[in-house]
Amino acid sequence: MCLAVPLKITEIYGKEAIAESMGMKRKIRVDFIENPQVGEYVIVHAGFAIERLSEKQAEEDLESWKELDDALRTDDSALTAEK
């Protein structure tokens, strides 16, 4: 299963860009985004930016990702403590 992740474009080099989110930087392709701009949020799937996001929507999505990550870490800690 693959998931699409919201990332913020920080650098652009032709059809390639650097984007980041939650401390992670990735090289992505921006072939499918017309006139991509530094500072824009995009949904990235399989290394390709496939859709623009508003900053508000990106922040909401990233908060959901953080909540999920925190919940999984809490569950892992509880399992480790039980052993």
C-alpha positions as CSV (number, residue, x, y, z in Angstrom):
1,M,0.0,0.0,0.0
2,C,1.3,3.5,-0.9
3,L,0.2,6.7,0.8
4,A,0.3,10.2,-0.6
5,V,2.1,12.7,1.7
6,P,1.8,16.5,1.9
7,L,5.2,18.2,1.4
8,K,6.3,21.8,1.1
9,I,8.4,22.7,-2.0
10,T,11.7,24.3,-0.8
11,E,13.8,24.2,-4.0
12,I,13.0,23.7,-7.7
13,Y,15.4,22.6,-10.5
14,G,13.4,22.2,-13.7
15,K,11.1,19.2,-13.3
16,E,12.8,18.1,-10.0
17,A,12.3,19.7,-6.6
18,I,13.3,19.3,-3.0
19,A,10.3,19.2,-0.6
20,E,10.1,18.7,3.1
21,S,7.7,17.8,5.9
22,M,8.1,16.8,9.5
23,G,11.9,17.1,9.3
24,M,12.1,14.9,6.2
25,K,13.5,16.1,2.9
26,R,12.9,14.4,-0.4
27,K,13.7,14.8,-4.0
28,I,10.5,14.8,-6.0
29,R,9.3,15.3,-9.6
30,V,6.9,18.2,-10.4
31,D,6.0,17.1,-13.9
32,F,2.2,17.1,-13.1
33,I,2.1,20.5,-11.4
34,E,1.7,23.5,-13.7
35,N,4.2,26.2,-12.7
36,P,5.2,24.9,-9.3
37,Q,6.5,27.5,-6.8
38,V,8.8,27.4,-3.8
39,G,6.6,27.5,-0.7
40,E,3.7,25.6,-2.1
41,Y,2.4,22.5,-0.6
42,V,1.8,19.5,-2.8
43,I,0.6,15.9,-2.3
44,V,3.4,13.5,-3.3
45,H,2.8,9.9,-4.3
46,A,5.5,7.6,-5.5
47,G,7.9,10.5,-5.8
48,F,5.7,12.7,-7.9
49,A,3.8,15.8,-6.9
50,I,0.3,15.1,-8.0
51,E,-1.8,17.9,-6.6
52,R,-1.5,21.3,-4.9
53,L,-2.8,21.8,-1.4
54,S,-3.7,25.0,0.4
55,E,-1.5,25.7,3.4
56,K,-4.4,25.2,5.7
57,Q,-5.3,21.8,4.3
58,A,-1.6,20.7,4.4
59,E,-1.3,21.7,8.0
60,E,-4.4,19.8,8.9
61,D,-3.2,16.7,7.1
62,L,0.2,16.9,8.7
63,E,-1.4,17.2,12.1
64,S,-3.3,14.0,11.4
65,W,-0.1,12.3,10.4
66,K,1.6,13.5,13.6
67,E,-1.3,12.2,15.7
68,L,-1.1,8.8,14.0
69,D,2.6,8.6,14.5
70,D,2.3,9.6,18.2
71,A,-0.4,6.9,18.7
72,L,1.7,4.2,17.1
73,R,4.7,5.2,19.2
74,T,2.5,5.0,22.3
75,D,1.2,1.6,21.4
76,D,4.8,0.3,20.7
77,S,5.9,1.6,24.1
78,A,3.0,-0.1,25.8
79,L,3.9,-3.4,24.1
80,T,7.6,-3.1,25.0
81,A,6.7,-2.3,28.7
82,E,4.5,-5.4,28.9
83,K,7.3,-7.8,28.0
